[in-house]
Amino acid sequence: MKAEKTTYFNIRKKVIASVTQEGWKDIPHVSYVYEADVTKFYEEFKQLANISFNTILLRVIVEGIKSAPQMNAEIRYNTFLLSGRITIKEKININMPVLLPSGEMITVNLRDIGTKPLAAMEKQIAEMMEQVRTSDMERSLLRVGLKDSLRNLRKGKIRKVIGRSLGAVLYSDNSQRSKGVILNREMLDQGTITVSNLGAAIKGTQGRIGLLDVIPPQVCVIGIGVLQEKPGVYQMKDKKSAIGIRKILPITIAFDHRALDFGEVAPFINRLEEIFQNPKSMRTW
């Protein structure tokens, strides 16, 4: 029998624990799974050159957000006063979890992704992935944490600053530090909405994402599942229904019910459905 082994949280796990615990403490989560038939869309995608499926799906999400801008927002809420405000953000800054060479995941910020054509999106993601691959993530997160603490100090959040400062020095795992590049704050900063592409990390499986963490002050997170083949009903060119093998992409939408309801999320789903059923529109992107 192997002896027990204790490992302490590194900076990455401390960050995840902090933001997710805050979210589950304060946010009433609602989750919906949209099972998209992307058969025609996938066939059209294969005709494109030099564009990854991950990039094209992110662009689809961006198009959906443009139709439902309330999803790209932040909330400020006072429980005691029962008062709050929602600010719809002009730029779409997507937080996207990526897989590190170590097998761990970290969330990066794809800034102003909503204004870029497909080729520019592909380049931005590729450059970001290369920087992450060669980075010293521990030192990068420590630097971002220091700047975040200074920002909280200016806001008078002294208790939070003290706790984070102590956590940064206690139980630190120095053995995993490398000599890689230190990422800038913009790449690791909070975005306006989170999009997690599980299908890019776990391939060849069945299943879907049941629930996701909404990270405050964001009001929504989107999870793209694994592309899979399933029997389904579809319409032929003569409008008659038929049964066949379809490519199904489960997309999970979790949102803060204080800020959103299904009436505000529906335009997002309707826009995605429109794109998946009329995929030639992607050629104008």
ChimeraX commands (.cxc) that place a marker at each C-alpha (Angstrom):
marker #1 position 0.00,0.00,0.00 radius 0.5
marker #1 position 1.34,3.42,-0.96 radius 0.5
marker #1 position 1.94,5.97,1.77 radius 0.5
marker #1 position -0.33,8.99,1.95 radius 0.5
marker #1 position 0.94,12.10,0.25 radius 0.5
marker #1 position -0.04,15.67,1.08 radius 0.5
marker #1 position 0.35,18.50,-1.42 radius 0.5
marker #1 position -0.46,22.13,-0.75 radius 0.5
marker #1 position -2.29,24.50,-3.04 radius 0.5
marker #1 position -0.05,26.25,-5.53 radius 0.5
marker #1 position -0.90,29.75,-6.73 radius 0.5
marker #1 position -3.06,28.43,-9.57 radius 0.5
marker #1 position -5.24,26.38,-7.23 radius 0.5
marker #1 position -5.47,29.26,-4.76 radius 0.5
marker #1 position -6.80,31.54,-7.50 radius 0.5
marker #1 position -9.37,28.95,-8.61 radius 0.5
marker #1 position -10.48,28.28,-5.04 radius 0.5
marker #1 position -10.88,31.97,-4.30 radius 0.5
marker #1 position -12.98,32.95,-7.31 radius 0.5
marker #1 position -15.15,29.82,-7.44 radius 0.5
marker #1 position -15.94,29.86,-3.72 radius 0.5
marker #1 position -17.00,33.49,-3.99 radius 0.5
marker #1 position -19.21,32.64,-6.96 radius 0.5
marker #1 position -21.01,29.71,-5.32 radius 0.5
marker #1 position -21.50,31.67,-2.11 radius 0.5
marker #1 position -23.22,34.63,-3.74 radius 0.5
marker #1 position -24.60,33.60,-7.14 radius 0.5
marker #1 position -27.93,31.80,-7.80 radius 0.5
marker #1 position -26.89,29.60,-10.73 radius 0.5
marker #1 position -29.16,28.54,-13.58 radius 0.5
marker #1 position -27.92,26.05,-16.18 radius 0.5
marker #1 position -29.27,25.02,-19.59 radius 0.5
marker #1 position -27.87,22.53,-22.11 radius 0.5
marker #1 position -28.47,23.31,-25.77 radius 0.5
marker #1 position -27.83,20.25,-27.97 radius 0.5
marker #1 position -26.95,21.73,-31.33 radius 0.5
marker #1 position -27.16,19.73,-34.55 radius 0.5
marker #1 position -23.97,20.90,-36.26 radius 0.5
marker #1 position -23.91,18.36,-39.10 radius 0.5
marker #1 position -24.18,20.93,-41.91 radius 0.5
marker #1 position -22.02,23.40,-40.03 radius 0.5
marker #1 position -19.19,20.88,-39.60 radius 0.5
marker #1 position -19.25,19.98,-43.31 radius 0.5
marker #1 position -18.99,23.68,-44.19 radius 0.5
marker #1 position -16.18,24.19,-41.67 radius 0.5
marker #1 position -14.08,21.47,-43.31 radius 0.5
marker #1 position -14.00,23.60,-46.48 radius 0.5
marker #1 position -12.18,26.41,-44.66 radius 0.5
marker #1 position -8.39,26.60,-44.73 radius 0.5
marker #1 position -6.09,27.36,-41.78 radius 0.5
marker #1 position -8.89,27.80,-39.23 radius 0.5
marker #1 position -9.22,25.43,-36.27 radius 0.5
marker #1 position -12.56,24.11,-35.03 radius 0.5
marker #1 position -11.87,25.77,-31.69 radius 0.5
marker #1 position -11.54,29.19,-33.35 radius 0.5
marker #1 position -14.65,28.80,-35.47 radius 0.5
marker #1 position -16.68,27.79,-32.41 radius 0.5
marker #1 position -15.42,30.80,-30.47 radius 0.5
marker #1 position -16.52,33.01,-33.36 radius 0.5
marker #1 position -19.96,31.39,-33.26 radius 0.5
marker #1 position -20.16,32.18,-29.55 radius 0.5
marker #1 position -19.13,35.77,-30.26 radius 0.5
marker #1 position -21.92,36.09,-32.85 radius 0.5
marker #1 position -24.39,34.75,-30.28 radius 0.5
marker #1 position -23.20,37.23,-27.63 radius 0.5
marker #1 position -23.69,40.09,-30.07 radius 0.5
marker #1 position -27.35,39.04,-30.32 radius 0.5
marker #1 position -27.65,38.80,-26.51 radius 0.5
marker #1 position -25.37,41.57,-25.15 radius 0.5
marker #1 position -26.82,41.22,-21.63 radius 0.5
marker #1 position -24.73,38.04,-21.32 radius 0.5
marker #1 position -21.56,40.10,-21.74 radius 0.5
marker #1 position -21.97,42.09,-18.55 radius 0.5
marker #1 position -20.93,42.45,-14.95 radius 0.5
marker #1 position -23.10,42.69,-11.85 radius 0.5
marker #1 position -22.67,44.60,-8.60 radius 0.5
marker #1 position -25.14,43.59,-5.92 radius 0.5
marker #1 position -25.63,44.57,-2.27 radius 0.5
marker #1 position -27.38,41.78,-0.36 radius 0.5
marker #1 position -28.18,43.96,2.65 radius 0.5
marker #1 position -29.79,46.75,0.64 radius 0.5
marker #1 position -31.24,44.41,-2.03 radius 0.5
marker #1 position -29.88,46.78,-4.63 radius 0.5
marker #1 position -27.63,46.26,-7.59 radius 0.5
marker #1 position -26.61,47.30,-11.05 radius 0.5
marker #1 position -25.74,45.51,-14.29 radius 0.5
marker #1 position -23.24,46.99,-16.72 radius 0.5
marker #1 position -23.28,45.67,-20.28 radius 0.5
marker #1 position -19.70,45.73,-21.53 radius 0.5
marker #1 position -18.86,47.20,-24.91 radius 0.5
marker #1 position -15.93,44.88,-25.66 radius 0.5
marker #1 position -16.13,41.08,-25.63 radius 0.5
marker #1 position -13.16,39.86,-23.58 radius 0.5
marker #1 position -13.41,36.08,-23.36 radius 0.5
marker #1 position -11.85,34.19,-20.47 radius 0.5
marker #1 position -10.82,30.81,-21.91 radius 0.5
marker #1 position -9.33,27.94,-19.87 radius 0.5
marker #1 position -6.31,26.37,-21.59 radius 0.5
marker #1 position -4.33,23.23,-20.84 radius 0.5
marker #1 position -0.79,23.74,-19.55 radius 0.5
marker #1 position 2.08,21.36,-20.44 radius 0.5
marker #1 position 1.89,20.11,-16.83 radius 0.5
marker #1 position -1.68,18.89,-17.40 radius 0.5
marker #1 position -3.15,21.68,-15.25 radius 0.5
marker #1 position -5.46,24.35,-16.61 radius 0.5
marker #1 position -5.29,28.12,-16.43 radius 0.5
marker #1 position -7.71,30.78,-17.66 radius 0.5
marker #1 position -6.47,33.45,-20.07 radius 0.5
marker #1 position -8.10,36.57,-21.44 radius 0.5
marker #1 position -8.78,36.90,-25.18 radius 0.5
marker #1 position -9.19,40.65,-25.26 radius 0.5
marker #1 position -11.56,42.42,-27.65 radius 0.5
marker #1 position -12.16,39.19,-29.54 radius 0.5
marker #1 position -15.53,40.42,-30.81 radius 0.5
marker #1 position -14.07,42.81,-33.39 radius 0.5
marker #1 position -11.60,40.46,-35.06 radius 0.5
marker #1 position -12.06,38.48,-38.30 radius 0.5
marker #1 position -11.43,34.74,-38.25 radius 0.5
marker #1 position -7.80,34.93,-39.39 radius 0.5
marker #1 position -6.96,37.48,-36.68 radius 0.5
marker #1 position -8.72,35.35,-34.07 radius 0.5
marker #1 position -6.71,32.30,-35.13 radius 0.5
marker #1 position -3.47,34.29,-34.86 radius 0.5
marker #1 position -4.37,35.76,-31.45 radius 0.5
marker #1 position -5.20,32.33,-30.01 radius 0.5
marker #1 position -2.05,30.72,-31.47 radius 0.5
marker #1 position 0.20,33.46,-30.07 radius 0.5
marker #1 position -1.50,33.23,-26.68 radius 0.5
marker #1 position -1.09,29.45,-26.58 radius 0.5
marker #1 position 2.62,29.76,-27.38 radius 0.5
marker #1 position 3.15,32.31,-24.62 radius 0.5
marker #1 position 1.32,30.12,-22.12 radius 0.5
marker #1 position 3.33,27.06,-23.18 radius 0.5
marker #1 position 6.63,28.82,-22.47 radius 0.5
marker #1 position 5.51,30.76,-19.38 radius 0.5
marker #1 position 6.37,30.57,-15.70 radius 0.5
marker #1 position 2.76,30.39,-14.54 radius 0.5
marker #1 position 3.55,30.50,-10.82 radius 0.5
marker #1 position 5.47,33.78,-11.03 radius 0.5
marker #1 position 2.98,35.22,-13.52 radius 0.5
marker #1 position 0.07,34.63,-11.14 radius 0.5
marker #1 position 2.05,36.03,-8.20 radius 0.5
marker #1 position 2.64,39.26,-10.13 radius 0.5
marker #1 position -1.03,39.52,-11.11 radius 0.5
marker #1 position -2.02,38.80,-7.48 radius 0.5
marker #1 position 0.19,41.62,-6.23 radius 0.5
marker #1 position -1.38,44.12,-8.60 radius 0.5
marker #1 position -4.85,42.85,-7.68 radius 0.5
marker #1 position -4.04,43.29,-3.98 radius 0.5
marker #1 position -2.98,46.89,-4.58 radius 0.5
marker #1 position -6.23,47.51,-6.41 radius 0.5
marker #1 position -8.25,46.00,-3.54 radius 0.5
marker #1 position -6.25,48.06,-1.04 radius 0.5
marker #1 position -7.27,51.24,-2.84 radius 0.5
marker #1 position -10.89,50.09,-2.53 radius 0.5
marker #1 position -10.50,49.60,1.22 radius 0.5
marker #1 position -10.69,45.79,1.16 radius 0.5
marker #1 position -7.99,45.40,3.80 radius 0.5
marker #1 position -9.09,42.00,5.13 radius 0.5
marker #1 position -9.07,40.48,1.67 radius 0.5
marker #1 position -5.61,41.90,0.93 radius 0.5
marker #1 position -4.15,40.53,4.17 radius 0.5
marker #1 position -5.61,37.07,3.53 radius 0.5
marker #1 position -4.28,36.90,-0.01 radius 0.5
marker #1 position -0.87,38.18,1.04 radius 0.5
marker #1 position -0.55,35.48,3.68 radius 0.5
marker #1 position -1.79,32.83,1.26 radius 0.5
marker #1 position 0.85,33.83,-1.27 radius 0.5
marker #1 position 3.69,32.98,1.08 radius 0.5
marker #1 position 2.28,30.02,3.01 radius 0.5
marker #1 position 2.65,26.51,1.58 radius 0.5
marker #1 position 4.08,27.76,-1.71 radius 0.5
marker #1 position 5.42,25.02,-3.98 radius 0.5
marker #1 position 8.74,26.37,-5.22 radius 0.5
marker #1 position 9.74,23.08,-6.82 radius 0.5
marker #1 position 7.55,23.67,-9.87 radius 0.5
marker #1 position 8.93,27.11,-10.73 radius 0.5
marker #1 position 10.55,27.44,-14.13 radius 0.5
marker #1 position 12.54,30.07,-15.99 radius 0.5
marker #1 position 9.78,30.77,-18.50 radius 0.5
marker #1 position 8.39,34.15,-19.50 radius 0.5
marker #1 position 6.16,36.08,-17.11 radius 0.5
marker #1 position 2.76,36.77,-18.64 radius 0.5
marker #1 position 1.35,40.28,-18.45 radius 0.5
marker #1 position -1.71,41.17,-16.42 radius 0.5
marker #1 position -3.92,41.71,-19.47 radius 0.5
marker #1 position -3.55,38.06,-20.48 radius 0.5
marker #1 position -4.56,36.77,-17.04 radius 0.5
marker #1 position -7.03,39.47,-16.04 radius 0.5
marker #1 position -10.79,39.09,-15.61 radius 0.5
marker #1 position -12.73,39.10,-18.87 radius 0.5
marker #1 position -16.39,39.88,-19.51 radius 0.5
marker #1 position -17.57,36.29,-20.09 radius 0.5
marker #1 position -16.03,32.81,-19.79 radius 0.5
marker #1 position -16.07,30.20,-22.56 radius 0.5
marker #1 position -14.74,26.74,-21.69 radius 0.5
marker #1 position -14.13,24.37,-24.60 radius 0.5
marker #1 position -14.05,20.94,-22.98 radius 0.5
marker #1 position -14.16,19.32,-26.40 radius 0.5
marker #1 position -10.70,20.66,-27.18 radius 0.5
marker #1 position -9.23,18.89,-24.14 radius 0.5
marker #1 position -11.26,15.65,-24.02 radius 0.5
marker #1 position -11.84,14.03,-27.39 radius 0.5
marker #1 position -13.55,10.84,-28.49 radius 0.5
marker #1 position -15.91,10.66,-25.50 radius 0.5
marker #1 position -19.64,10.94,-24.89 radius 0.5
marker #1 position -21.34,13.26,-22.42 radius 0.5
marker #1 position -21.99,16.90,-21.74 radius 0.5
marker #1 position -21.22,19.59,-19.16 radius 0.5
marker #1 position -23.92,19.68,-16.49 radius 0.5
marker #1 position -23.01,22.85,-14.62 radius 0.5
marker #1 position -20.30,25.51,-14.66 radius 0.5
marker #1 position -18.99,28.15,-12.25 radius 0.5
marker #1 position -20.10,31.71,-12.89 radius 0.5
marker #1 position -17.15,33.86,-11.86 radius 0.5
marker #1 position -18.16,37.24,-10.38 radius 0.5
marker #1 position -18.64,39.92,-11.49 radius 0.5
marker #1 position -19.38,38.08,-14.75 radius 0.5
marker #1 position -22.99,37.00,-15.23 radius 0.5
marker #1 position -22.55,34.08,-17.65 radius 0.5
marker #1 position -20.29,31.17,-18.57 radius 0.5
marker #1 position -20.54,28.93,-21.64 radius 0.5
marker #1 position -19.23,25.38,-21.87 radius 0.5
marker #1 position -18.67,23.69,-25.24 radius 0.5
marker #1 position -18.85,19.92,-24.95 radius 0.5
marker #1 position -17.42,17.12,-27.05 radius 0.5
marker #1 position -18.58,16.81,-30.67 radius 0.5
marker #1 position -20.33,13.43,-30.94 radius 0.5
marker #1 position -22.44,11.41,-33.35 radius 0.5
marker #1 position -26.01,10.47,-32.38 radius 0.5
marker #1 position -29.15,9.30,-34.16 radius 0.5
marker #1 position -31.50,12.20,-34.75 radius 0.5
marker #1 position -34.43,13.55,-36.75 radius 0.5
marker #1 position -33.66,16.11,-39.44 radius 0.5
marker #1 position -35.33,17.71,-42.44 radius 0.5
marker #1 position -34.34,16.82,-45.97 radius 0.5
marker #1 position -34.38,19.28,-48.88 radius 0.5
marker #1 position -38.00,18.42,-49.64 radius 0.5
marker #1 position -38.87,19.36,-46.01 radius 0.5
marker #1 position -39.69,15.77,-45.14 radius 0.5
marker #1 position -38.38,14.39,-41.85 radius 0.5
marker #1 position -35.81,11.60,-41.76 radius 0.5
marker #1 position -33.76,9.75,-39.17 radius 0.5
marker #1 position -29.99,9.53,-39.50 radius 0.5
marker #1 position -26.64,9.91,-37.79 radius 0.5
marker #1 position -26.10,13.54,-36.83 radius 0.5
marker #1 position -23.18,15.47,-35.37 radius 0.5
marker #1 position -24.33,16.86,-32.04 radius 0.5
marker #1 position -22.51,19.53,-30.04 radius 0.5
marker #1 position -23.78,20.04,-26.46 radius 0.5
marker #1 position -23.37,23.65,-25.34 radius 0.5
marker #1 position -24.03,24.46,-21.68 radius 0.5
marker #1 position -25.04,27.97,-20.62 radius 0.5
marker #1 position -24.86,28.82,-16.91 radius 0.5
marker #1 position -25.87,32.26,-15.73 radius 0.5
marker #1 position -26.48,34.45,-12.70 radius 0.5
marker #1 position -30.27,34.53,-12.20 radius 0.5
marker #1 position -30.04,37.94,-10.55 radius 0.5
marker #1 position -28.85,39.40,-13.84 radius 0.5
marker #1 position -30.33,37.15,-16.52 radius 0.5
marker #1 position -33.35,35.01,-17.25 radius 0.5
marker #1 position -34.20,32.82,-20.24 radius 0.5
marker #1 position -35.79,35.73,-22.09 radius 0.5
marker #1 position -32.40,37.42,-22.28 radius 0.5
marker #1 position -30.51,34.20,-23.09 radius 0.5
marker #1 position -32.91,33.03,-25.82 radius 0.5
marker #1 position -31.52,35.39,-28.54 radius 0.5
marker #1 position -28.09,33.82,-28.02 radius 0.5
marker #1 position -29.43,30.29,-28.61 radius 0.5
marker #1 position -31.57,31.42,-31.55 radius 0.5
marker #1 position -28.55,33.04,-33.20 radius 0.5
marker #1 position -26.45,29.89,-32.77 radius 0.5
marker #1 position -29.24,27.78,-34.23 radius 0.5
marker #1 position -29.45,30.13,-37.21 radius 0.5
marker #1 position -25.71,29.82,-37.86 radius 0.5
marker #1 position -25.64,26.04,-37.49 radius 0.5
marker #1 position -28.54,25.60,-39.90 radius 0.5
marker #1 position -27.21,28.18,-42.40 radius 0.5
marker #1 position -23.44,27.70,-42.08 radius 0.5
marker #1 position -22.43,29.45,-45.32 radius 0.5
marker #1 position -22.62,32.72,-43.37 radius 0.5
marker #1 position -19.25,31.84,-41.78 radius 0.5
marker #1 position -17.57,32.62,-45.10 radius 0.5
marker #1 position -18.26,36.32,-44.51 radius 0.5
marker #1 position -16.37,36.30,-41.20 radius 0.5
marker link #1:1,2 radius 0.2
marker link #1:2,3 radius 0.2
marker link #1:3,4 radius 0.2
marker link #1:4,5 radius 0.2
marker link #1:5,6 radius 0.2
marker link #1:6,7 radius 0.2
marker link #1:7,8 radius 0.2
marker link #1:8,9 radius 0.2
marker link #1:9,10 radius 0.2
marker link #1:10,11 radius 0.2
marker link #1:11,12 radius 0.2
marker link #1:12,13 radius 0.2
marker link #1:13,14 radius 0.2
marker link #1:14,15 radius 0.2
marker link #1:15,16 radius 0.2
marker link #1:16,17 radius 0.2
marker link #1:17,18 radius 0.2
marker link #1:18,19 radius 0.2
marker link #1:19,20 radius 0.2
marker link #1:20,21 radius 0.2
marker link #1:21,22 radius 0.2
marker link #1:22,23 radius 0.2
marker link #1:23,24 radius 0.2
marker link #1:24,25 radius 0.2
marker link #1:25,26 radius 0.2
marker link #1:26,27 radius 0.2
marker link #1:27,28 radius 0.2
marker link #1:28,29 radius 0.2
marker link #1:29,30 radius 0.2
marker link #1:30,31 radius 0.2
marker link #1:31,32 radius 0.2
marker link #1:32,33 radius 0.2
marker link #1:33,34 radius 0.2
marker link #1:34,35 radius 0.2
marker link #1:35,36 radius 0.2
marker link #1:36,37 radius 0.2
marker link #1:37,38 radius 0.2
marker link #1:38,39 radius 0.2
marker link #1:39,40 radius 0.2
marker link #1:40,41 radius 0.2
marker link #1:41,42 radius 0.2
marker link #1:42,43 radius 0.2
marker link #1:43,44 radius 0.2
marker link #1:44,45 radius 0.2
marker link #1:45,46 radius 0.2
marker link #1:46,47 radius 0.2
marker link #1:47,48 radius 0.2
marker link #1:48,49 radius 0.2
marker link #1:49,50 radius 0.2
marker link #1:50,51 radius 0.2
marker link #1:51,52 radius 0.2
marker link #1:52,53 radius 0.2
marker link #1:53,54 radius 0.2
marker link #1:54,55 radius 0.2
marker link #1:55,56 radius 0.2
marker link #1:56,57 radius 0.2
marker link #1:57,58 radius 0.2
marker link #1:58,59 radius 0.2
marker link #1:59,60 radius 0.2
marker link #1:60,61 radius 0.2
marker link #1:61,62 radius 0.2
marker link #1:62,63 radius 0.2
marker link #1:63,64 radius 0.2
marker link #1:64,65 radius 0.2
marker link #1:65,66 radius 0.2
marker link #1:66,67 radius 0.2
marker link #1:67,68 radius 0.2
marker link #1:68,69 radius 0.2
marker link #1:69,70 radius 0.2
marker link #1:70,71 radius 0.2
marker link #1:71,72 radius 0.2
marker link #1:72,73 radius 0.2
marker link #1:73,74 radius 0.2
marker link #1:74,75 radius 0.2
marker link #1:75,76 radius 0.2
marker link #1:76,77 radius 0.2
marker link #1:77,78 radius 0.2
marker link #1:78,79 radius 0.2
marker link #1:79,80 radius 0.2
marker link #1:80,81 radius 0.2
marker link #1:81,82 radius 0.2
marker link #1:82,83 radius 0.2
marker link #1:83,84 radius 0.2
marker link #1:84,85 radius 0.2
marker link #1:85,86 radius 0.2
marker link #1:86,87 radius 0.2
marker link #1:87,88 radius 0.2
marker link #1:88,89 radius 0.2
marker link #1:89,90 radius 0.2
marker link #1:90,91 radius 0.2
marker link #1:91,92 radius 0.2
marker link #1:92,93 radius 0.2
marker link #1:93,94 radius 0.2
marker link #1:94,95 radius 0.2
marker link #1:95,96 radius 0.2
marker link #1:96,97 radius 0.2
marker link #1:97,98 radius 0.2
marker link #1:98,99 radius 0.2
marker link #1:99,100 radius 0.2
marker link #1:100,101 radius 0.2
marker link #1:101,102 radius 0.2
marker link #1:102,103 radius 0.2
marker link #1:103,104 radius 0.2
marker link #1:104,105 radius 0.2
marker link #1:105,106 radius 0.2
marker link #1:106,107 radius 0.2
marker link #1:107,108 radius 0.2
marker link #1:108,109 radius 0.2
marker link #1:109,110 radius 0.2
marker link #1:110,111 radius 0.2
marker link #1:111,112 radius 0.2
marker link #1:112,113 radius 0.2
marker link #1:113,114 radius 0.2
marker link #1:114,115 radius 0.2
marker link #1:115,116 radius 0.2
marker link #1:116,117 radius 0.2
marker link #1:117,118 radius 0.2
marker link #1:118,119 radius 0.2
marker link #1:119,120 radius 0.2
marker link #1:120,121 radius 0.2
marker link #1:121,122 radius 0.2
marker link #1:122,123 radius 0.2
marker link #1:123,124 radius 0.2
marker link #1:124,125 radius 0.2
marker link #1:125,126 radius 0.2
marker link #1:126,127 radius 0.2
marker link #1:127,128 radius 0.2
marker link #1:128,129 radius 0.2
marker link #1:129,130 radius 0.2
marker link #1:130,131 radius 0.2
marker link #1:131,132 radius 0.2
marker link #1:132,133 radius 0.2
marker link #1:133,134 radius 0.2
marker link #1:134,135 radius 0.2
marker link #1:135,136 radius 0.2
marker link #1:136,137 radius 0.2
marker link #1:137,138 radius 0.2
marker link #1:138,139 radius 0.2
marker link #1:139,140 radius 0.2
marker link #1:140,141 radius 0.2
marker link #1:141,142 radius 0.2
marker link #1:142,143 radius 0.2
marker link #1:143,144 radius 0.2
marker link #1:144,145 radius 0.2
marker link #1:145,146 radius 0.2
marker link #1:146,147 radius 0.2
marker link #1:147,148 radius 0.2
marker link #1:148,149 radius 0.2
marker link #1:149,150 radius 0.2
marker link #1:150,151 radius 0.2
marker link #1:151,152 radius 0.2
marker link #1:152,153 radius 0.2
marker link #1:153,154 radius 0.2
marker link #1:154,155 radius 0.2
marker link #1:155,156 radius 0.2
marker link #1:156,157 radius 0.2
marker link #1:157,158 radius 0.2
marker link #1:158,159 radius 0.2
marker link #1:159,160 radius 0.2
marker link #1:160,161 radius 0.2
marker link #1:161,162 radius 0.2
marker link #1:162,163 radius 0.2
marker link #1:163,164 radius 0.2
marker link #1:164,165 radius 0.2
marker link #1:165,166 radius 0.2
marker link #1:166,167 radius 0.2
marker link #1:167,168 radius 0.2
marker link #1:168,169 radius 0.2
marker link #1:169,170 radius 0.2
marker link #1:170,171 radius 0.2
marker link #1:171,172 radius 0.2
marker link #1:172,173 radius 0.2
marker link #1:173,174 radius 0.2
marker link #1:174,175 radius 0.2
marker link #1:175,176 radius 0.2
marker link #1:176,177 radius 0.2
marker link #1:177,178 radius 0.2
marker link #1:178,179 radius 0.2
marker link #1:179,180 radius 0.2
marker link #1:180,181 radius 0.2
marker link #1:181,182 radius 0.2
marker link #1:182,183 radius 0.2
marker link #1:183,184 radius 0.2
marker link #1:184,185 radius 0.2
marker link #1:185,186 radius 0.2
marker link #1:186,187 radius 0.2
marker link #1:187,188 radius 0.2
marker link #1:188,189 radius 0.2
marker link #1:189,190 radius 0.2
marker link #1:190,191 radius 0.2
marker link #1:191,192 radius 0.2
marker link #1:192,193 radius 0.2
marker link #1:193,194 radius 0.2
marker link #1:194,195 radius 0.2
marker link #1:195,196 radius 0.2
marker link #1:196,197 radius 0.2
marker link #1:197,198 radius 0.2
marker link #1:198,199 radius 0.2
marker link #1:199,200 radius 0.2
marker link #1:200,201 radius 0.2
marker link #1:201,202 radius 0.2
marker link #1:202,203 radius 0.2
marker link #1:203,204 radius 0.2
marker link #1:204,205 radius 0.2
marker link #1:205,206 radius 0.2
marker link #1:206,207 radius 0.2
marker link #1:207,208 radius 0.2
marker link #1:208,209 radius 0.2
marker link #1:209,210 radius 0.2
marker link #1:210,211 radius 0.2
marker link #1:211,212 radius 0.2
marker link #1:212,213 radius 0.2
marker link #1:213,214 radius 0.2
marker link #1:214,215 radius 0.2
marker link #1:215,216 radius 0.2
marker link #1:216,217 radius 0.2
marker link #1:217,218 radius 0.2
marker link #1:218,219 radius 0.2
marker link #1:219,220 radius 0.2
marker link #1:220,221 radius 0.2
marker link #1:221,222 radius 0.2
marker link #1:222,223 radius 0.2
marker link #1:223,224 radius 0.2
marker link #1:224,225 radius 0.2
marker link #1:225,226 radius 0.2
marker link #1:226,227 radius 0.2
marker link #1:227,228 radius 0.2
marker link #1:228,229 radius 0.2
marker link #1:229,230 radius 0.2
marker link #1:230,231 radius 0.2
marker link #1:231,232 radius 0.2
marker link #1:232,233 radius 0.2
marker link #1:233,234 radius 0.2
marker link #1:234,235 radius 0.2
marker link #1:235,236 radius 0.2
marker link #1:236,237 radius 0.2
marker link #1:237,238 radius 0.2
marker link #1:238,239 radius 0.2
marker link #1:239,240 radius 0.2
marker link #1:240,241 radius 0.2
marker link #1:241,242 radius 0.2
marker link #1:242,243 radius 0.2
marker link #1:243,244 radius 0.2
marker link #1:244,245 radius 0.2
marker link #1:245,246 radius 0.2
marker link #1:246,247 radius 0.2
marker link #1:247,248 radius 0.2
marker link #1:248,249 radius 0.2
marker link #1:249,250 radius 0.2
marker link #1:250,251 radius 0.2
marker link #1:251,252 radius 0.2
marker link #1:252,253 radius 0.2
marker link #1:253,254 radius 0.2
marker link #1:254,255 radius 0.2
marker link #1:255,256 radius 0.2
marker link #1:256,257 radius 0.2
marker link #1:257,258 radius 0.2
marker link #1:258,259 radius 0.2
marker link #1:259,260 radius 0.2
marker link #1:260,261 radius 0.2
marker link #1:261,262 radius 0.2
marker link #1:262,263 radius 0.2
marker link #1:263,264 radius 0.2
marker link #1:264,265 radius 0.2
marker link #1:265,266 radius 0.2
marker link #1:266,267 radius 0.2
marker link #1:267,268 radius 0.2
marker link #1:268,269 radius 0.2
marker link #1:269,270 radius 0.2
marker link #1:270,271 radius 0.2
marker link #1:271,272 radius 0.2
marker link #1:272,273 radius 0.2
marker link #1:273,274 radius 0.2
marker link #1:274,275 radius 0.2
marker link #1:275,276 radius 0.2
marker link #1:276,277 radius 0.2
marker link #1:277,278 radius 0.2
marker link #1:278,279 radius 0.2
marker link #1:279,280 radius 0.2
marker link #1:280,281 radius 0.2
marker link #1:281,282 radius 0.2
marker link #1:282,283 radius 0.2
marker link #1:283,284 radius 0.2
marker link #1:284,285 radius 0.2
view
